[in-house]
Amino acid sequence: MIQEYELGPIFVYVLDYRITFAEKILSLFYASMMDGSASIKETRARVRHFYDLTMLLRQTDVANFLSSADFYPRVQNIRRDDEELNTREKWSKFKLSAAPLFSNSSDVTARIRRIFNPDMEPFVFQPEDLPPFTEVEETIRTIGERIKQLDL
């Protein structure tokens, strides 16, 4: 029956959570470094990253990764890949800590607060499945503190 209905083992490839976590941080960095209204538009387009980072950081493995020695080289390797692919070369001279998202997170998160629930509700089963926005703000603060600590 297993062979008849092809119910044998299947292989599923998944992304490494460390790469996903670092890429989402970098994507928000790039968006927040844009000028004026472009920054607002690009950051809003990435509102899901705020949700994803918050949900990921709830996981012990991810929280441990953020505080580990592996975080710095992993982020730097992804930045280098972005530069080599010529997708983010103009941002390579800036430290992540210089981004408004991390240097003035309360200003950026205030803009995101207004749109977070309306933009995210279609992606969750129940609106109450969304994390409280205070947790989103704390996530960005925690990541920003680690970035500043590492002088990234």
C-alpha positions in Angstrom: 0.0 0.0 0.0 2.9 2.4 0.8 4.4 1.8 -2.6 1.1 1.8 -4.4 0.2 5.2 -3.1 3.8 6.5 -3.0 3.6 7.1 0.8 7.3 6.5 1.4 9.7 8.9 2.9 10.0 12.4 1.6 12.8 14.9 1.9 12.1 18.4 2.9 14.7 21.1 2.7 14.3 24.0 5.1 16.2 27.3 5.6 18.7 27.7 8.4 17.0 29.8 11.0 20.2 31.7 11.7 20.5 32.8 8.0 16.8 33.7 7.9 17.1 35.7 11.2 20.2 37.6 9.9 18.7 38.3 6.5 15.6 39.8 7.9 17.6 42.1 10.2 19.7 43.2 7.2 16.6 43.7 5.0 15.2 46.1 7.7 18.6 47.8 7.9 18.7 48.4 4.2 15.1 49.7 4.2 15.7 52.1 7.2 18.8 53.5 5.5 16.9 54.8 2.5 16.1 58.5 2.3 12.8 60.0 3.5 9.6 58.6 2.1 11.5 55.8 0.4 12.5 54.5 3.9 8.9 54.6 5.1 7.6 52.8 2.0 10.4 50.2 2.1 10.1 49.6 5.8 6.3 49.2 5.5 6.8 46.8 2.7 8.8 44.7 5.2 6.3 44.8 8.1 6.3 41.0 8.0 10.0 41.0 9.0 9.1 42.7 12.3 6.6 39.9 13.0 9.0 37.2 11.9 11.9 38.5 14.0 9.6 38.7 17.0 8.4 35.2 16.6 11.8 33.9 15.8 13.4 35.5 18.9 10.8 33.7 21.1 12.7 30.5 20.2 15.5 29.7 22.6 17.8 28.6 19.7 17.4 32.0 18.0 17.9 34.0 21.3 21.0 31.9 21.9 22.3 32.6 18.4 21.8 36.3 18.8 24.0 36.3 21.9 26.5 33.9 20.5 29.9 34.4 18.9 28.4 33.1 15.6 26.1 36.0 15.1 28.7 38.6 14.1 30.4 36.5 11.4 27.1 35.2 10.1 25.8 38.7 9.6 29.0 39.9 8.0 29.0 36.9 5.6 25.5 37.7 4.4 26.5 41.4 4.0 29.5 40.4 2.0 27.3 38.1 -0.2 24.9 41.0 -0.8 27.8 43.3 -1.8 29.3 40.6 -4.1 25.9 40.2 -5.8 25.8 44.0 -6.2 22.5 44.2 -4.4 23.5 46.3 -1.5 27.0 47.7 -2.3 26.1 51.3 -1.3 25.3 50.3 2.2 28.5 48.4 2.9 30.3 51.4 4.3 27.6 51.9 7.0 27.5 50.1 10.3 24.2 48.5 11.1 24.1 50.5 14.3 23.9 53.7 12.2 20.5 52.7 10.8 17.5 54.6 12.1 16.0 51.3 13.0 18.7 50.7 15.6 19.9 54.2 16.4 16.4 55.7 16.8 14.2 52.6 17.0 11.4 54.4 18.9 10.9 56.7 15.9 10.8 53.8 13.4 8.6 51.6 15.5 6.2 54.4 16.1 5.5 54.5 12.4 5.2 50.7 12.2 2.9 50.6 15.2 0.1 52.2 13.2 0.2 49.7 10.4 1.4 46.5 12.1 -2.0 45.0 13.0 -3.9 46.0 9.9 -1.1 44.8 7.6 -0.4 41.6 9.5 -4.0 40.4 10.3 -4.5 38.8 6.9 -1.5 36.6 7.5 -2.6 35.0 10.8 -5.5 32.8 11.7 -6.8 35.0 14.5 -5.9 38.6 15.2 -5.0 37.6 18.7 -2.2 35.4 17.2 -0.2 38.6 16.6 2.3 39.4 19.2 1.6 42.6 21.3 3.4 45.5 19.6 5.4 46.1 22.8 7.0 42.7 22.2 7.9 43.8 18.6 9.5 47.0 20.0 11.4 45.0 22.6 12.6 42.6 19.8 14.0 45.5 17.8 15.6 47.0 20.9 17.2 43.7 21.8 18.6 43.2 18.3 19.8 46.8 18.3 21.6 46.5 21.6 23.4 43.4 20.4 24.4 45.1 17.1 25.7 48.1 19.1 27.5 45.8 21.5 29.3 44.1 18.6 29.9 47.4 16.8 28.3 46.0 13.7 
